[in-house]
Amino acid sequence: MPHVISDECVACGSCVPECPVDAIAEGDPIYVIDAEKCTDCGACTEVCPSEAIAES
């Protein structure tokens, strides 16, 4: 299952460089994960300081 970013996101951008398939983009006001691109690797969850990323 692809990951999703919740409203807990503080838009710090820590997750973006961790995604190996460039599935994370800046949204308004929080970042978003493209479910079509997400490979469910979990790299983004490990670096999120607000624990805003989880499996959908």
mmCIF file of the N, C-alpha and C atoms, coordinates in Angstrom:
data_MODEL
# 
_entry.id   MODEL 
# 
loop_
_atom_site.group_PDB 
_atom_site.id 
_atom_site.type_symbol 
_atom_site.label_atom_id 
_atom_site.label_alt_id 
_atom_site.label_comp_id 
_atom_site.label_asym_id 
_atom_site.label_entity_id 
_atom_site.label_seq_id 
_atom_site.pdbx_PDB_ins_code 
_atom_site.Cartn_x 
_atom_site.Cartn_y 
_atom_site.Cartn_z 
_atom_site.occupancy 
_atom_site.B_iso_or_equiv 
_atom_site.pdbx_formal_charge 
_atom_site.auth_seq_id 
_atom_site.auth_comp_id 
_atom_site.auth_asym_id 
_atom_site.auth_atom_id 
_atom_site.pdbx_PDB_model_num 
ATOM 1   N N  . MET A 1 1  ? 0.836  -1.188 0.000  1.00 0.00 ? 1  MET A N  1 
ATOM 2   C CA . MET A 1 1  ? 0.000  0.000  0.000  1.00 0.00 ? 1  MET A CA 1 
ATOM 3   C C  . MET A 1 1  ? 0.877  1.247  0.000  1.00 0.00 ? 1  MET A C  1 
ATOM 4   N N  . PRO A 1 2  ? 0.513  2.227  -0.760 1.00 0.00 ? 2  PRO A N  1 
ATOM 5   C CA . PRO A 1 2  ? 1.303  3.463  -0.756 1.00 0.00 ? 2  PRO A CA 1 
ATOM 6   C C  . PRO A 1 2  ? 1.145  4.204  0.569  1.00 0.00 ? 2  PRO A C  1 
ATOM 7   N N  . HIS A 1 3  ? 2.128  5.007  0.882  1.00 0.00 ? 3  HIS A N  1 
ATOM 8   C CA . HIS A 1 3  ? 2.088  5.806  2.097  1.00 0.00 ? 3  HIS A CA 1 
ATOM 9   C C  . HIS A 1 3  ? 1.300  7.094  1.849  1.00 0.00 ? 3  HIS A C  1 
ATOM 10  N N  . VAL A 1 4  ? 0.823  7.694  2.927  1.00 0.00 ? 4  VAL A N  1 
ATOM 11  C CA . VAL A 1 4  ? 0.116  8.968  2.856  1.00 0.00 ? 4  VAL A CA 1 
ATOM 12  C C  . VAL A 1 4  ? 0.670  9.896  3.931  1.00 0.00 ? 4  VAL A C  1 
ATOM 13  N N  . ILE A 1 5  ? 0.504  11.186 3.713  1.00 0.00 ? 5  ILE A N  1 
ATOM 14  C CA . ILE A 1 5  ? 0.958  12.192 4.661  1.00 0.00 ? 5  ILE A CA 1 
ATOM 15  C C  . ILE A 1 5  ? -0.265 12.823 5.305  1.00 0.00 ? 5  ILE A C  1 
ATOM 16  N N  . SER A 1 6  ? -0.272 12.841 6.637  1.00 0.00 ? 6  SER A N  1 
ATOM 17  C CA . SER A 1 6  ? -1.418 13.371 7.378  1.00 0.00 ? 6  SER A CA 1 
ATOM 18  C C  . SER A 1 6  ? -1.279 14.875 7.623  1.00 0.00 ? 6  SER A C  1 
ATOM 19  N N  . ASP A 1 7  ? -2.303 15.431 8.242  1.00 0.00 ? 7  ASP A N  1 
ATOM 20  C CA . ASP A 1 7  ? -2.307 16.854 8.580  1.00 0.00 ? 7  ASP A CA 1 
ATOM 21  C C  . ASP A 1 7  ? -1.255 17.215 9.629  1.00 0.00 ? 7  ASP A C  1 
ATOM 22  N N  . GLU A 1 8  ? -0.614 16.217 10.214 1.00 0.00 ? 8  GLU A N  1 
ATOM 23  C CA . GLU A 1 8  ? 0.457  16.458 11.185 1.00 0.00 ? 8  GLU A CA 1 
ATOM 24  C C  . GLU A 1 8  ? 1.729  16.978 10.491 1.00 0.00 ? 8  GLU A C  1 
ATOM 25  N N  . CYS A 1 9  ? 1.769  16.915 9.183  1.00 0.00 ? 9  CYS A N  1 
ATOM 26  C CA . CYS A 1 9  ? 2.927  17.371 8.395  1.00 0.00 ? 9  CYS A CA 1 
ATOM 27  C C  . CYS A 1 9  ? 3.226  18.834 8.686  1.00 0.00 ? 9  CYS A C  1 
ATOM 28  N N  . VAL A 1 10 ? 4.508  19.115 8.941  1.00 0.00 ? 10 VAL A N  1 
ATOM 29  C CA . VAL A 1 10 ? 4.939  20.486 9.196  1.00 0.00 ? 10 VAL A CA 1 
ATOM 30  C C  . VAL A 1 10 ? 5.639  21.084 7.973  1.00 0.00 ? 10 VAL A C  1 
ATOM 31  N N  . ALA A 1 11 ? 5.554  20.402 6.845  1.00 0.00 ? 11 ALA A N  1 
ATOM 32  C CA . ALA A 1 11 ? 6.126  20.860 5.574  1.00 0.00 ? 11 ALA A CA 1 
ATOM 33  C C  . ALA A 1 11 ? 7.603  21.192 5.678  1.00 0.00 ? 11 ALA A C  1 
ATOM 34  N N  . CYS A 1 12 ? 8.358  20.339 6.366  1.00 0.00 ? 12 CYS A N  1 
ATOM 35  C CA . CYS A 1 12 ? 9.794  20.578 6.546  1.00 0.00 ? 12 CYS A CA 1 
ATOM 36  C C  . CYS A 1 12 ? 10.608 20.136 5.332  1.00 0.00 ? 12 CYS A C  1 
ATOM 37  N N  . GLY A 1 13 ? 10.070 19.203 4.545  1.00 0.00 ? 13 GLY A N  1 
ATOM 38  C CA . GLY A 1 13 ? 10.762 18.739 3.352  1.00 0.00 ? 13 GLY A CA 1 
ATOM 39  C C  . GLY A 1 13 ? 11.758 17.625 3.583  1.00 0.00 ? 13 GLY A C  1 
ATOM 40  N N  . SER A 1 14 ? 11.880 17.119 4.795  1.00 0.00 ? 14 SER A N  1 
ATOM 41  C CA . SER A 1 14 ? 12.843 16.059 5.104  1.00 0.00 ? 14 SER A CA 1 
ATOM 42  C C  . SER A 1 14 ? 12.601 14.792 4.290  1.00 0.00 ? 14 SER A C  1 
ATOM 43  N N  . CYS A 1 15 ? 11.379 14.517 3.956  1.00 0.00 ? 15 CYS A N  1 
ATOM 44  C CA . CYS A 1 15 ? 11.019 13.289 3.254  1.00 0.00 ? 15 CYS A CA 1 
ATOM 45  C C  . CYS A 1 15 ? 11.378 13.306 1.771  1.00 0.00 ? 15 CYS A C  1 
ATOM 46  N N  . VAL A 1 16 ? 11.373 14.466 1.171  1.00 0.00 ? 16 VAL A N  1 
ATOM 47  C CA . VAL A 1 16 ? 11.537 14.566 -0.292 1.00 0.00 ? 16 VAL A CA 1 
ATOM 48  C C  . VAL A 1 16 ? 12.823 13.924 -0.808 1.00 0.00 ? 16 VAL A C  1 
ATOM 49  N N  . PRO A 1 17 ? 13.991 14.246 -0.256 1.00 0.00 ? 17 PRO A N  1 
ATOM 50  C CA . PRO A 1 17 ? 15.208 13.636 -0.799 1.00 0.00 ? 17 PRO A CA 1 
ATOM 51  C C  . PRO A 1 17 ? 15.349 12.150 -0.483 1.00 0.00 ? 17 PRO A C  1 
ATOM 52  N N  . GLU A 1 18 ? 14.565 11.637 0.441  1.00 0.00 ? 18 GLU A N  1 
ATOM 53  C CA . GLU A 1 18 ? 14.641 10.228 0.814  1.00 0.00 ? 18 GLU A CA 1 
ATOM 54  C C  . GLU A 1 18 ? 13.885 9.315  -0.136 1.00 0.00 ? 18 GLU A C  1 
ATOM 55  N N  . CYS A 1 19 ? 12.945 9.858  -0.887 1.00 0.00 ? 19 CYS A N  1 
ATOM 56  C CA . CYS A 1 19 ? 12.119 9.038  -1.770 1.00 0.00 ? 19 CYS A CA 1 
ATOM 57  C C  . CYS A 1 19 ? 12.899 8.647  -3.027 1.00 0.00 ? 19 CYS A C  1 
ATOM 58  N N  . PRO A 1 20 ? 13.121 7.337  -3.228 1.00 0.00 ? 20 PRO A N  1 
ATOM 59  C CA . PRO A 1 20 ? 13.916 6.902  -4.390 1.00 0.00 ? 20 PRO A CA 1 
ATOM 60  C C  . PRO A 1 20 ? 13.181 7.010  -5.729 1.00 0.00 ? 20 PRO A C  1 
ATOM 61  N N  . VAL A 1 21 ? 11.864 7.228  -5.689 1.00 0.00 ? 21 VAL A N  1 
ATOM 62  C CA . VAL A 1 21 ? 11.094 7.309  -6.932 1.00 0.00 ? 21 VAL A CA 1 
ATOM 63  C C  . VAL A 1 21 ? 10.444 8.677  -7.139 1.00 0.00 ? 21 VAL A C  1 
ATOM 64  N N  . ASP A 1 22 ? 10.865 9.664  -6.371 1.00 0.00 ? 22 ASP A N  1 
ATOM 65  C CA . ASP A 1 22 ? 10.348 11.035 -6.492 1.00 0.00 ? 22 ASP A CA 1 
ATOM 66  C C  . ASP A 1 22 ? 8.822  11.099 -6.420 1.00 0.00 ? 22 ASP A C  1 
ATOM 67  N N  . ALA A 1 23 ? 8.256  10.378 -5.445 1.00 0.00 ? 23 ALA A N  1 
ATOM 68  C CA . ALA A 1 23 ? 6.797  10.344 -5.307 1.00 0.00 ? 23 ALA A CA 1 
ATOM 69  C C  . ALA A 1 23 ? 6.267  11.435 -4.384 1.00 0.00 ? 23 ALA A C  1 
ATOM 70  N N  . ILE A 1 24 ? 7.150  12.185 -3.731 1.00 0.00 ? 24 ILE A N  1 
ATOM 71  C CA . ILE A 1 24 ? 6.712  13.193 -2.773 1.00 0.00 ? 24 ILE A CA 1 
ATOM 72  C C  . ILE A 1 24 ? 6.898  14.587 -3.363 1.00 0.00 ? 24 ILE A C  1 
ATOM 73  N N  . ALA A 1 25 ? 5.855  15.398 -3.243 1.00 0.00 ? 25 ALA A N  1 
ATOM 74  C CA . ALA A 1 25 ? 5.906  16.752 -3.782 1.00 0.00 ? 25 ALA A CA 1 
ATOM 75  C C  . ALA A 1 25 ? 5.309  17.733 -2.778 1.00 0.00 ? 25 ALA A C  1 
ATOM 76  N N  . GLU A 1 26 ? 5.725  18.978 -2.906 1.00 0.00 ? 26 GLU A N  1 
ATOM 77  C CA . GLU A 1 26 ? 5.191  20.029 -2.056 1.00 0.00 ? 26 GLU A CA 1 
ATOM 78  C C  . GLU A 1 26 ? 3.754  20.292 -2.448 1.00 0.00 ? 26 GLU A C  1 
ATOM 79  N N  . GLY A 1 27 ? 2.884  20.261 -1.456 1.00 0.00 ? 27 GLY A N  1 
ATOM 80  C CA . GLY A 1 27 ? 1.475  20.543 -1.690 1.00 0.00 ? 27 GLY A CA 1 
ATOM 81  C C  . GLY A 1 27 ? 1.101  21.840 -1.005 1.00 0.00 ? 27 GLY A C  1 
ATOM 82  N N  . ASP A 1 28 ? -0.163 22.069 -0.860 1.00 0.00 ? 28 ASP A N  1 
ATOM 83  C CA . ASP A 1 28 ? -0.619 23.291 -0.199 1.00 0.00 ? 28 ASP A CA 1 
ATOM 84  C C  . ASP A 1 28 ? -1.657 22.928 0.839  1.00 0.00 ? 28 ASP A C  1 
ATOM 85  N N  . PRO A 1 29 ? -1.355 22.939 2.079  1.00 0.00 ? 29 PRO A N  1 
ATOM 86  C CA . PRO A 1 29 ? -0.144 23.431 2.744  1.00 0.00 ? 29 PRO A CA 1 
ATOM 87  C C  . PRO A 1 29 ? 0.853  22.333 3.116  1.00 0.00 ? 29 PRO A C  1 
ATOM 88  N N  . ILE A 1 30 ? 0.482  21.046 2.952  1.00 0.00 ? 30 ILE A N  1 
ATOM 89  C CA . ILE A 1 30 ? 1.380  19.962 3.348  1.00 0.00 ? 30 ILE A CA 1 
ATOM 90  C C  . ILE A 1 30 ? 1.889  19.208 2.126  1.00 0.00 ? 30 ILE A C  1 
ATOM 91  N N  . TYR A 1 31 ? 2.904  18.398 2.326  1.00 0.00 ? 31 TYR A N  1 
ATOM 92  C CA . TYR A 1 31 ? 3.446  17.585 1.243  1.00 0.00 ? 31 TYR A CA 1 
ATOM 93  C C  . TYR A 1 31 ? 2.474  16.453 0.907  1.00 0.00 ? 31 TYR A C  1 
ATOM 94  N N  . VAL A 1 32 ? 2.570  15.940 -0.312 1.00 0.00 ? 32 VAL A N  1 
ATOM 95  C CA . VAL A 1 32 ? 1.697  14.861 -0.756 1.00 0.00 ? 32 VAL A CA 1 
ATOM 96  C C  . VAL A 1 32 ? 2.520  13.757 -1.413 1.00 0.00 ? 32 VAL A C  1 
ATOM 97  N N  . ILE A 1 33 ? 2.006  12.537 -1.331 1.00 0.00 ? 33 ILE A N  1 
ATOM 98  C CA . ILE A 1 33 ? 2.662  11.385 -1.945 1.00 0.00 ? 33 ILE A CA 1 
ATOM 99  C C  . ILE A 1 33 ? 1.807  10.909 -3.110 1.00 0.00 ? 33 ILE A C  1 
ATOM 100 N N  . ASP A 1 34 ? 2.432  10.761 -4.266 1.00 0.00 ? 34 ASP A N  1 
ATOM 101 C CA . ASP A 1 34 ? 1.754  10.251 -5.456 1.00 0.00 ? 34 ASP A CA 1 
ATOM 102 C C  . ASP A 1 34 ? 1.620  8.735  -5.296 1.00 0.00 ? 34 ASP A C  1 
ATOM 103 N N  . ALA A 1 35 ? 0.399  8.262  -5.093 1.00 0.00 ? 35 ALA A N  1 
ATOM 104 C CA . ALA A 1 35 ? 0.149  6.840  -4.855 1.00 0.00 ? 35 ALA A CA 1 
ATOM 105 C C  . ALA A 1 35 ? 0.560  5.977  -6.045 1.00 0.00 ? 35 ALA A C  1 
ATOM 106 N N  . GLU A 1 36 ? 0.533  6.529  -7.233 1.00 0.00 ? 36 GLU A N  1 
ATOM 107 C CA . GLU A 1 36 ? 0.922  5.781  -8.432 1.00 0.00 ? 36 GLU A CA 1 
ATOM 108 C C  . GLU A 1 36 ? 2.425  5.496  -8.447 1.00 0.00 ? 36 GLU A C  1 
ATOM 109 N N  . LYS A 1 37 ? 3.215  6.411  -7.898 1.00 0.00 ? 37 LYS A N  1 
ATOM 110 C CA . LYS A 1 37 ? 4.670  6.268  -7.900 1.00 0.00 ? 37 LYS A CA 1 
ATOM 111 C C  . LYS A 1 37 ? 5.212  5.568  -6.657 1.00 0.00 ? 37 LYS A C  1 
ATOM 112 N N  . CYS A 1 38 ? 4.522  5.705  -5.525 1.00 0.00 ? 38 CYS A N  1 
ATOM 113 C CA . CYS A 1 38 ? 5.014  5.182  -4.246 1.00 0.00 ? 38 CYS A CA 1 
ATOM 114 C C  . CYS A 1 38 ? 5.211  3.669  -4.312 1.00 0.00 ? 38 CYS A C  1 
ATOM 115 N N  . THR A 1 39 ? 6.402  3.219  -3.900 1.00 0.00 ? 39 THR A N  1 
ATOM 116 C CA . THR A 1 39 ? 6.717  1.790  -3.898 1.00 0.00 ? 39 THR A CA 1 
ATOM 117 C C  . THR A 1 39 ? 6.635  1.193  -2.498 1.00 0.00 ? 39 THR A C  1 
ATOM 118 N N  . ASP A 1 40 ? 6.169  1.965  -1.528 1.00 0.00 ? 40 ASP A N  1 
ATOM 119 C CA . ASP A 1 40 ? 5.984  1.494  -0.161 1.00 0.00 ? 40 ASP A CA 1 
ATOM 120 C C  . ASP A 1 40 ? 7.301  1.090  0.503  1.00 0.00 ? 40 ASP A C  1 
ATOM 121 N N  . CYS A 1 41 ? 8.381  1.787  0.190  1.00 0.00 ? 41 CYS A N  1 
ATOM 122 C CA . CYS A 1 41 ? 9.682  1.436  0.760  1.00 0.00 ? 41 CYS A CA 1 
ATOM 123 C C  . CYS A 1 41 ? 9.818  1.882  2.217  1.00 0.00 ? 41 CYS A C  1 
ATOM 124 N N  . GLY A 1 42 ? 9.099  2.942  2.603  1.00 0.00 ? 42 GLY A N  1 
ATOM 125 C CA . GLY A 1 42 ? 9.133  3.409  3.984  1.00 0.00 ? 42 GLY A CA 1 
ATOM 126 C C  . GLY A 1 42 ? 10.272 4.337  4.344  1.00 0.00 ? 42 GLY A C  1 
ATOM 127 N N  . ALA A 1 43 ? 11.104 4.698  3.387  1.00 0.00 ? 43 ALA A N  1 
ATOM 128 C CA . ALA A 1 43 ? 12.243 5.580  3.682  1.00 0.00 ? 43 ALA A CA 1 
ATOM 129 C C  . ALA A 1 43 ? 11.785 6.927  4.232  1.00 0.00 ? 43 ALA A C  1 
ATOM 130 N N  . CYS A 1 44 ? 10.661 7.409  3.758  1.00 0.00 ? 44 CYS A N  1 
ATOM 131 C CA . CYS A 1 44 ? 10.151 8.706  4.198  1.00 0.00 ? 44 CYS A CA 1 
ATOM 132 C C  . CYS A 1 44 ? 9.699  8.686  5.659  1.00 0.00 ? 44 CYS A C  1 
ATOM 133 N N  . THR A 1 45 ? 9.136  7.560  6.090  1.00 0.00 ? 45 THR A N  1 
ATOM 134 C CA . THR A 1 45 ? 8.628  7.482  7.467  1.00 0.00 ? 45 THR A CA 1 
ATOM 135 C C  . THR A 1 45 ? 9.751  7.576  8.483  1.00 0.00 ? 45 THR A C  1 
ATOM 136 N N  . GLU A 1 46 ? 10.919 7.087  8.117  1.00 0.00 ? 46 GLU A N  1 
ATOM 137 C CA . GLU A 1 46 ? 12.059 7.074  9.034  1.00 0.00 ? 46 GLU A CA 1 
ATOM 138 C C  . GLU A 1 46 ? 12.610 8.467  9.323  1.00 0.00 ? 46 GLU A C  1 
ATOM 139 N N  . VAL A 1 47 ? 12.420 9.396  8.413  1.00 0.00 ? 47 VAL A N  1 
ATOM 140 C CA . VAL A 1 47 ? 13.001 10.738 8.587  1.00 0.00 ? 47 VAL A CA 1 
ATOM 141 C C  . VAL A 1 47 ? 11.987 11.805 8.970  1.00 0.00 ? 47 VAL A C  1 
ATOM 142 N N  . CYS A 1 48 ? 10.722 11.465 8.998  1.00 0.00 ? 48 CYS A N  1 
ATOM 143 C CA . CYS A 1 48 ? 9.683  12.457 9.299  1.00 0.00 ? 48 CYS A CA 1 
ATOM 144 C C  . CYS A 1 48 ? 9.709  12.825 10.795 1.00 0.00 ? 48 CYS A C  1 
ATOM 145 N N  . PRO A 1 49 ? 10.022 14.087 11.110 1.00 0.00 ? 49 PRO A N  1 
ATOM 146 C CA . PRO A 1 49 ? 10.109 14.488 12.516 1.00 0.00 ? 49 PRO A CA 1 
ATOM 147 C C  . PRO A 1 49 ? 8.765  14.576 13.223 1.00 0.00 ? 49 PRO A C  1 
ATOM 148 N N  . SER A 1 50 ? 7.679  14.692 12.465 1.00 0.00 ? 50 SER A N  1 
ATOM 149 C CA . SER A 1 50 ? 6.365  14.810 13.081 1.00 0.00 ? 50 SER A CA 1 
ATOM 150 C C  . SER A 1 50 ? 5.545  13.524 12.983 1.00 0.00 ? 50 SER A C  1 
ATOM 151 N N  . GLU A 1 51 ? 6.189  12.458 12.489 1.00 0.00 ? 51 GLU A N  1 
ATOM 152 C CA . GLU A 1 51 ? 5.532  11.151 12.335 1.00 0.00 ? 51 GLU A CA 1 
ATOM 153 C C  . GLU A 1 51 ? 4.207  11.276 11.577 1.00 0.00 ? 51 GLU A C  1 
ATOM 154 N N  . ALA A 1 52 ? 4.243  12.081 10.509 1.00 0.00 ? 52 ALA A N  1 
ATOM 155 C CA . ALA A 1 52 ? 3.038  12.353 9.730  1.00 0.00 ? 52 ALA A CA 1 
ATOM 156 C C  . ALA A 1 52 ? 2.828  11.414 8.554  1.00 0.00 ? 52 ALA A C  1 
ATOM 157 N N  . ILE A 1 53 ? 3.762  10.483 8.328  1.00 0.00 ? 53 ILE A N  1 
ATOM 158 C CA . ILE A 1 53 ? 3.665  9.599  7.182  1.00 0.00 ? 53 ILE A CA 1 
ATOM 159 C C  . ILE A 1 53 ? 3.364  8.174  7.648  1.00 0.00 ? 53 ILE A C  1 
ATOM 160 N N  . ALA A 1 54 ? 2.354  7.559  7.031  1.00 0.00 ? 54 ALA A N  1 
ATOM 161 C CA . ALA A 1 54 ? 1.964  6.198  7.397  1.00 0.00 ? 54 ALA A CA 1 
ATOM 162 C C  . ALA A 1 54 ? 1.429  5.475  6.173  1.00 0.00 ? 54 ALA A C  1 
ATOM 163 N N  . GLU A 1 55 ? 1.290  4.162  6.288  1.00 0.00 ? 55 GLU A N  1 
ATOM 164 C CA . GLU A 1 55 ? 0.683  3.391  5.199  1.00 0.00 ? 55 GLU A CA 1 
ATOM 165 C C  . GLU A 1 55 ? -0.791 3.765  5.115  1.00 0.00 ? 55 GLU A C  1 
ATOM 166 N N  . SER A 1 56 ? -1.297 3.803  3.897  1.00 0.00 ? 56 SER A N  1 
ATOM 167 C CA . SER A 1 56 ? -2.710 4.147  3.712  1.00 0.00 ? 56 SER A CA 1 
ATOM 168 C C  . SER A 1 56 ? -3.604 2.971  3.989  1.00 0.00 ? 56 SER A C  1 
# 
